[in-house]
Amino acid sequence: MNKEQLETNMAALKLLQSETNDKVRDYQQQIAELEKQIEDINKPELTPMQMDDVYEAIEKAVDAFDFSDTDNFEIDYSLDYDAKVMCESHEFINSSDLVQMIADKVCNLFKEAECPEELDTTEPDNHPVEKLQN
């Protein structure tokens, strides 16, 4: 074999390797998607109302947490120009973001169940009390 043939063979092999790597990445992506689908299928189901209850419970817990309690924080103290120890007041103002982050993580543990249509209470046939009285 001469130099040109060797270079041609090498270029062809590099092209094959590149195509194979692309296929491998595609297969890996498909496998990851299927694993996610399998994981989602195995999740317990919650109705939208139950998901709302979870969100509200998390919101109440975060609201009840005392963020002003300095024992809940590690505080770095500094010295002022007058040799005073300084610790400016601090306040946790992103509790809604914290609630949303926690709720998202918790809700990712579940899949949303299909909820039956709400009963139309304007229809006389859908009033449970009236059905019992008849």
C-alpha positions in Angstrom: 0.0 0.0 0.0 1.2 3.5 -0.8 0.7 6.6 1.3 -2.4 7.8 -0.5 -4.2 4.5 0.0 -3.3 4.5 3.7 -4.5 8.1 4.1 -7.8 7.2 2.3 -8.3 4.1 4.5 -7.6 6.2 7.6 -10.1 8.9 6.4 -12.7 6.3 5.7 -12.2 4.7 9.2 -12.4 8.1 10.9 -15.7 8.8 9.0 -17.1 5.4 10.1 -16.0 6.0 13.7 -17.7 9.4 13.6 -20.9 7.9 12.2 -20.8 5.2 14.8 -20.2 7.7 17.6 -23.3 9.6 16.4 -25.4 6.4 16.4 -24.1 5.5 19.9 -25.1 9.0 21.2 -28.5 8.6 19.6 -28.9 5.2 21.2 -27.8 6.6 24.6 -30.4 9.4 24.3 -33.1 7.0 23.4 -32.2 4.7 26.3 -32.3 7.7 28.7 -35.7 8.7 27.4 -37.0 5.1 27.8 -35.5 4.9 31.3 -37.3 8.2 32.2 -40.6 6.8 30.8 -40.2 3.6 32.8 -39.5 5.6 36.0 -42.5 7.8 35.3 -44.8 4.8 34.8 -43.7 3.4 38.2 -44.5 6.6 40.0 -47.6 6.7 42.2 -50.4 8.8 40.9 -51.8 11.9 42.5 -54.9 13.8 41.4 -54.5 17.6 40.7 -56.4 18.2 43.9 -53.9 16.1 45.8 -51.0 17.9 44.2 -52.5 21.2 45.3 -52.7 19.8 48.8 -49.0 18.8 48.7 -48.2 22.3 47.5 -50.2 24.0 50.3 -48.7 21.7 52.9 -45.2 22.7 51.7 -46.2 26.4 51.7 -47.5 26.2 55.2 -44.4 24.5 56.4 -42.1 27.1 54.9 -44.3 29.9 56.2 -44.2 28.4 59.7 -40.4 28.1 59.6 -38.7 30.9 61.6 -36.1 32.3 59.1 -35.3 35.2 61.5 -33.9 32.7 64.1 -30.2 33.3 64.0 -29.5 29.8 65.1 -30.8 28.7 61.7 -28.0 30.5 59.9 -24.2 30.6 60.0 -23.3 34.3 60.4 -20.1 35.9 59.4 -19.3 38.8 61.7 -17.2 41.8 60.7 -15.6 44.7 62.4 -16.8 48.2 61.6 -14.3 51.2 61.3 -15.2 52.0 64.8 -14.2 48.5 66.0 -17.8 47.5 66.3 -18.9 44.0 65.6 -21.3 44.2 62.7 -24.1 41.9 61.7 -26.7 43.6 59.5 -30.2 42.4 59.7 -31.2 39.7 57.4 -34.4 38.5 56.1 -35.4 35.6 53.9 -37.5 37.1 51.1 -37.8 34.3 48.5 -40.0 31.8 50.4 -42.3 31.5 47.4 -39.3 30.4 45.2 -38.3 27.9 47.9 -41.9 26.6 48.1 -42.0 26.2 44.3 -38.6 24.4 44.2 -39.6 22.0 47.0 -43.1 21.4 45.5 -41.5 20.7 42.1 -39.2 18.1 43.6 -42.0 16.5 45.6 -44.4 16.5 42.6 -41.7 14.9 40.4 -42.0 11.9 42.7 -45.5 11.4 41.4 -47.3 11.3 38.2 -50.6 13.2 37.7 -53.6 11.0 37.6 -56.4 11.7 35.2 -59.2 13.2 37.3 -62.8 12.4 36.5 -64.9 15.4 35.3 -66.3 17.4 38.1 -70.0 16.9 38.7 -72.2 19.6 37.2 -74.3 20.7 40.2 -76.6 22.7 38.0 -78.1 19.5 36.6 -80.8 18.0 38.9 -79.6 14.5 38.2 -76.2 15.2 39.7 -77.4 16.2 43.2 -76.6 13.3 45.5 -79.1 14.5 48.1 -81.9 14.7 45.6 -81.1 11.1 44.3 -81.4 9.8 47.9 -84.7 11.5 48.5 -86.4 10.1 45.3 
